[in-house]
Amino acid sequence: MEKEERIYQLLQARREEREAKRKMLFYLRSEEARKMKLEEEERAQKQDGMFFYFKLTFICACILLHLLDPL
């Protein structure tokens, strides 16, 4: 009976190790996905800001050209 109990304990310990490893891998993958999504959102915001700045600059240039050389 002692041998069977020891085998059961070893199997249980291995199951727990596999479960802990599975949970850790899930956490690490989730964190990596979260970081990638955050970086992607930051890049998109930066591009949106640059596009807005470009549009604003273009509009200001058009206004200045019109003021300097009205038709």
HELIX and SHEET records of a PDB file:
HELIX    1   1 GLU A    2  LEU A   68  1                                  67    
END                                                                             
